[in-house]
Amino acid sequence: MTPRIPLSSPDITDAEIDAVTAVLRSQRLSLGPELEAFEQELAACHDLPHAVAVSSGTAGLHLALLTLGIGAGHEVIVPSFAFIAVANAVLQVGATPVFAEIDPVTLNLDPASVESLLSPRTRALLVVHTFGVPAAMDALGRIARRHGLALIEDACEAIGAEFDGQRAGSFGDLAVFGFYPNKQMTTGEGGAVLTRSPQFAARLRSLRNQGRQPSADWLDHAEPGYNYRLSELACALGRAQLARLGPMLGQRQAAAARYDALLDSISGLDRPPLTLPRRSISWFVYVVRLPEGSDRDQVQAVMAQSGIATGRYFAPIHLQPAWRNRTGASTLSLPLTESIARRTLALPFFNQVTIRQQLEVTTALRYALTHAHPSSPRT
Ligand SMILES: *Cc1c(COP(=O)(O)O)cnc(C)c1O
C-alpha cells in the first residue's frame, strides 16, 4: 500500500517536463549538449573546473576509487553510519572498508576515530556529508594531508551545503553527488564526480564510457571501462532542477524549522540541530532520535497504519547481514554508531510537505510513542 504521506517525493514542475520533452523532440538522446551543459553548470556552482556526470552516485563512488588507483590490499576509512553504497564501492575495487566512529552531533566521521584507524595500508578517507550536514573538513583534510591520503567526499546527501563558506564537494581530490529521486535534486537515476584535476576528469570520462579516449574511434579502448553514461533526458532534468536548487533548499529549510517547532513538545525526543557552527546545512532528510527505550519498529508500524511512511536512516553497515560475517566485521564494535542508529527515525520530508501534513505526522508520532512505550509515566 502506498502511504498517504510518503517519506520523500520528487519536485517535478512544468520546467522539468518541458526540458525532458525538448530532448525527446531533438532526437539526441545520449552524449549531447545537455550532458555538456549539465556538467558545466554543476562544476560552476561548486567553483570547480570539472564535473563528470554518471549513471548513479554508486557508479560515481566506484569511478572515484578507480581513478585514485585504489584496489586490492588498500584500506579506505568510511563511516558505518551511512548508505551501504559507500562500503559496496570500496569492495567493488577490491579494497577493504575500515569503519570509523561518528561525531554524535554532526553524525559524520569523527576525526579522532579516523586517526586511530590509520594503518600502512590506508589509502583514502571517504568522507560522507551525512543528511546534508557537512563533515569537519578542516580536521579531516589535515589528517589526509599529514598522512598522504586521498580525500574523497561523498556529497550525495549534501548538494548546496557549506563548511566555512565553501561548498561541500569542493574540498576533496574527488567528490561524488547522487541524483536518485529522494535526494534534494534528481535526474531520476544519476550522479556526478567533481574534481579540480584535469587528469582525473579525463580518466573519469574514459572509464564511464568503456575506457575510450576522447580523441579515439568509438571502438578504440585504452583500458577496461564501464557504461556509466547519463542520458540526455536525465541531464536535461538535472539542469532544470539545478536551476531551482536555491529555492528548493529554502523550502526544505523551512520544513525542517516547522518540524522543529512542532516536535518541541514531545519529551525525550531529540531533534536535529537547525543550525551548526561553521556549517550551512542542505536538508536531505529530517531524522529524529526517539526517546530512550522506545520500540522503533512498533512506532513505525503504528505510523504506517495511519498512512505515514518513516525510515530507519541508517542501519549501521557493519551490522548488515552482508557485512557481519566478513573478516573483522563480526568483532567490530562502534558503540556510538550503534546506539544512535537504534533510535533514529526519518520523518516524511520533501519540498512540498505542508504544515498540515507535518502536524499530522507530529500527532501520529506522539500517539505512536505513547502506545509503543506503555511503561512510561503519563503526564
Ligand atoms: C544516495 C547516496 C549514494 C548514491 O546512491 P545511488 O542510488 O547510487 O545514486 C551514495 N552515498 C550516499 C551517502 C547516498 O546517500
The ligand as a Gaussian input file, in Angstrom:
#p B3LYP/6-31G(d) Opt

LIG

0 1
 C       22.199000       8.292000      -2.322000
 C       23.565000       8.030000      -1.858000
 C       24.533000       7.478000      -2.714000
 C       24.279000       7.121000      -4.170000
 O       23.171000       6.415000      -4.397000
 P       22.692000       5.982000      -5.871000
 O       21.381000       5.371000      -5.614000
 O       23.714000       5.021000      -6.388000
 O       22.631000       7.202000      -6.731000
 C       25.813000       7.303000      -2.211000
 N       26.125000       7.625000      -0.943000
 C       25.227000       8.167000      -0.103000
 C       25.668000       8.529000       1.272000
 C       23.914000       8.363000      -0.519000
 O       23.015000       8.866000       0.338000

